Amino acid sequence: MYVSSKSPEIEIDARVDRNCAIWFAKDSFDPSTYLNGRRVAGESFLKGFLKHADVDECVALVNGPNGLDAFKDFVAETGVDTPVRGVFRHQSDAIHPVSSVFISTPNVQNQLWARGHFGHEKYSICGLTHTINTTAVMEGAFLTRAAPQKPWDAVICTSQAVKSAMLRMFERTDEYLVDRFGSSPPLPQLPVIPWESIPKLLPMTTTKERRCGNSWDLRIKMLFS
């Protein structure tokens, strides 16, 4: 069943509004398996969120008990004692009263389609860019625009340049959608959390993991201060 919707009608208090459910797959947050930018960014973003977000609970969307155990281990290793709540992905509407899902990728099309089962007003979906010059990301831009994406969804961009590139990919897709169907849906929000937000705060180091980790930790600390 696909449930359509026009606009979100969710009443939540300010503290819950600062929270989000984390779409958690260990591979996206564990650079120890294979060190690359995607995993380092995911790990440092989540650590920064756990440390600095003023929330009553840490909510994870997981694929089963093993995924929840991995998330609990991650939270414990971060040194956070906030209560943890797990929600299975096929029951994603159960994240309520939390009303947003964070996914550590710009390719959120699968989650957009899955949300349609419950109604798109149930929660927003927020992705995160990292490397954008790959075939997977460029295809994902098309698939996201062709999916039931809503104006209350978002993809965080890590610079103005990344935002411009994402917009261009979306615009090319929209040109096709308009030509084929006569219209295109509203764009997602594209907030920028840029490197330049933290000038002179980032220590220089030759270690990629430390450099990226400190970056996200500082950026998220500034957001929640």
N, C-alpha and C positions, 0 to 999 in steps of 0.2 A: 504494500500500500504506500502510495506517495501522498503526503499531505502538503498542500500549497499554503502559502501565507503571504501577507502583504507587508506587515510591519510587526516588530516585536512589541509585546505588551507585558513586560516583566517588571514587577515592582520588587526591588531589593534594596537593602540598606547599604550605606556607603562602605562599610567594612567588607561586606560580601562582594560589592562591586569592584573592589581592588584585587579580588582573587580570580584564579582561573584553574581549570582542570588541566593537568599536564598529560598529553597523549604520550605515554611512556613506553618506549621500546629501548632496552638497555643498549643496543648497538648504536643508537643515536647519541648516547650520553657517556660513552666509555672509550676514551682514546687509548686506554691501555691495550685494547685488542689490536688496534692498528691506528697509529697516530696520523691523523689528517685534520684539516681545518674544520670539516663538518662536525666531527666528534668533539673536538676541542671547543668549538663555539657552543655546541649543545650542552656540554658538561658545564662550562663556565656560566652560560646563561642560567641554567637551572640552579646552580649553586648561588648565584647572585640573587635570584628570585627567592630561594628558600631563606637566605640570610636577611634580606631587607624588606620583603613584603610583609606588611602588617595584617596578617590574616589569622583566622581562628582554626583553620585546618588546611592540610595539604592534600589535595584531591588528585588522584591519578586514574587515567583511563588505561586499563591494561587488558591483555588478552587472556588472563587466567591467574590462578594463585601464584605461579612462579614469577610472573611479571610483577605482581604486587609485592612479593617478597624482595625482589630486586629493587623496587622503588623504596621500600622501607629501609633497605640496607644503604641506599644512596642518601636518603635523608639523615640516617643515623651517622654516616661517615662525614656529613657536612656539619655535624654538631648541632643540629636543630632538634628541639624537643616538641615541636608543634604536632598535634595529633594527625595521623595519616588515615585517609579514607580511600578505599579502592572501589572503582566502578568498572565493571566489565564493558568492553566496547560495544557489544550488541545491546547494551542497556544504557546508552550514553545520556539519555534524558534524565537518568538518575543522579546526575551531577548536581541537580537543583539543591539548594538555592544558588549555587555558583552558576553563572550564565555565560561563561566563555571557555573555550577549549584552545589551549596553546599547542601547536605542533611545530617541531624543530625542522621545518622544511617549507619552501614556498609552494610546493606541490600538494595542495590540499583538496584536490578534486574528489578523491575517494571518500574523504570525510564529509564533503558537501553532499554527495549523493546519499550517504548513509544517514545523514541528519534528516533528510526528507521523509524518512519513515515516521519520525516523531512530530514533524512540523518545524519549519525553519525559524520560527520565532522562539523556539525553546532555548537556543543558545547561539552565540556568535563563534566563529572559528578564526583563529589568528595564526598565520604562518610566519616563518622567519627566513629571510634570504641569507645565503652565504655565497658560494660560488654560483654565478649565474650564466656563465658561458659554456654550459654543457648541453648536450642534446636533450637530456632528461628534463632539465629546468625549462628549456625553451618549449619543449612539447607540453610540459606541465602548465605553462602560461596559457597555451591554447585550451587545454583540457579544463583548466579552472574557469576560464571565461565561458566555455560551453556547458559547464556544470551549473547547478542551481545555486550560484553564488549570490549573496545578498549585500546590500550597501552597509550593513552592520558587521560584515566580515572584514578582515584586514590581513595584510602581509607587511610585516616590519621590514623596512629597508635599512641597510647599514651605512648608506651614504646617499647624497643627492644624486650621484652618478648612477647608483644602483636603482634608485627610484625612477630616474629618467629611462633607464634600460627596461625596467619592468613595464612602465607606461607604454613604451614603444611596442613591446611585445603584445601587450593587451590591445593597443590601438590597431595593430595589424590583424589581430584576431577579430576585432570588432568590425573592421572593414569587410571581412568575409561574412560575418554573421548578418550584417545589415544587407549585404548584397544577396545573401541566400534566404534570409527570413524577414527582412524588412526592418529589423530593430536589433538592438543589443541591450543587455541588462546594465544596470548601474555599476560603475566600477567599485571595487572594494576600497577601503581606506588603505592608504600607503604611508603610515607614519615613519619618520626617519629618526633613528637613534644613531647619530653619526660618530665616527672617530673623533671629529673635532669638538665634540661635547666635552672632552676631557683633556684639553691642551695642558701640557706640562705636568699632568698628574700620572702619566703612564711611564713607569721606569723603563729605560732602555735595557734590553737583554737580548742575547742571541738565542734564547730558548723560546721557540714558537709557542709552546704550550703555556708558559708563564705569561708571555706577552698578551696572547689572546685571552687568557683567563682573567688577568688583572683588568683588561679592557672591559669585559662584560660586567665584572664585579663592580667596578666604579660606575659604569653607566646605569646599572640597575639601582645602585645605592642612591644616585642622584635622582632617579625617577621617583623613588619612594621616600625621599627626604622631605 
